[in-house]
Amino acid sequence: MALRFVGIDPDTDRDHCPTVWADEEARELVLQGWKVSPELRAACESNTPANGPIPDSEEVIRIPARMVPMIREACDAVERAAI
């Protein structure tokens, strides 16, 4: 696995931090974020094209907007790996 650390939320306590990695081999983003409330999860389930439940193998997480540059960097990394 070619997992590359991209960044951690600079405004958290370093123990409970949203984090971004790029898996350049699998060409995927790996994100750690805050769990969402049951109400938000239900809203996400009802606001998708399939209008179905989120599978047990998937999760909805929150990532703060201040991490957008890190997510862009991770996107660029996995995109470059595809070339």
C-alpha positions as CSV (number, residue, x, y, z in Angstrom):
1,M,0.0,0.0,0.0
2,A,1.4,3.4,-1.0
3,L,-0.3,5.4,1.7
4,R,0.9,9.0,1.8
5,F,0.0,11.3,4.7
6,V,-1.3,14.6,3.3
7,G,-2.5,16.6,6.3
8,I,-4.3,16.9,9.6
9,D,-6.8,19.5,10.7
10,P,-4.7,22.3,12.1
11,D,-7.5,23.5,14.4
12,T,-7.9,20.3,16.5
13,D,-6.2,18.9,19.5
14,R,-4.0,16.4,17.6
15,D,-5.7,13.5,19.4
16,H,-9.1,13.7,17.7
17,C,-8.3,15.1,14.3
18,P,-9.8,14.8,10.8
19,T,-6.9,13.6,8.6
20,V,-6.3,13.1,4.9
21,W,-4.1,10.5,3.2
22,A,-3.7,9.5,-0.5
23,D,-3.4,5.9,-1.4
24,E,-1.4,6.3,-4.6
25,E,-1.3,2.6,-5.4
26,A,-5.1,2.1,-5.1
27,R,-5.7,5.7,-6.4
28,E,-8.0,6.5,-3.5
29,L,-8.5,9.1,-0.9
30,V,-8.5,7.9,2.7
31,L,-10.2,10.3,5.1
32,Q,-10.7,10.3,8.9
33,G,-13.4,12.6,10.1
34,W,-16.0,13.2,12.8
35,K,-18.9,10.8,13.0
36,V,-22.2,12.3,12.0
37,S,-25.3,12.3,14.1
38,P,-28.1,9.8,13.3
39,E,-30.2,12.7,12.1
40,L,-27.6,13.8,9.5
41,R,-27.0,10.2,8.4
42,A,-30.7,9.8,7.8
43,A,-30.8,13.1,5.9
44,C,-27.9,11.8,3.7
45,E,-29.7,8.6,3.1
46,S,-32.9,10.4,2.0
47,N,-31.0,12.9,-0.2
48,T,-29.2,10.5,-2.5
49,P,-30.2,9.4,-6.1
50,A,-30.8,5.9,-4.8
51,N,-32.7,7.1,-1.7
52,G,-31.6,4.0,0.1
53,P,-29.8,3.2,3.3
54,I,-26.0,3.6,3.5
55,P,-24.4,0.1,3.5
56,D,-22.8,-1.1,6.7
57,S,-19.5,-1.1,4.9
58,E,-19.7,2.7,4.3
59,E,-19.8,5.7,6.6
60,V,-20.7,9.4,6.4
61,I,-18.1,11.6,8.0
62,R,-17.6,15.4,8.4
63,I,-14.5,17.2,7.3
64,P,-14.1,20.9,8.0
65,A,-13.9,23.3,5.0
66,R,-10.5,24.5,6.2
67,M,-9.1,21.1,5.0
68,V,-10.1,21.6,1.4
69,P,-6.5,22.4,0.4
70,M,-5.4,19.0,1.9
71,I,-8.2,17.2,0.1
72,R,-7.2,18.9,-3.2
73,E,-3.6,17.8,-2.6
74,A,-4.6,14.2,-2.0
75,C,-6.8,14.3,-5.1
76,D,-3.8,15.6,-7.2
77,A,-1.6,12.8,-5.7
78,V,-4.0,10.0,-6.6
79,E,-4.6,11.5,-10.0
80,R,-0.9,11.7,-10.7
81,A,-0.5,8.1,-9.7
82,A,-3.0,7.2,-12.4
83,I,-0.8,8.7,-15.1
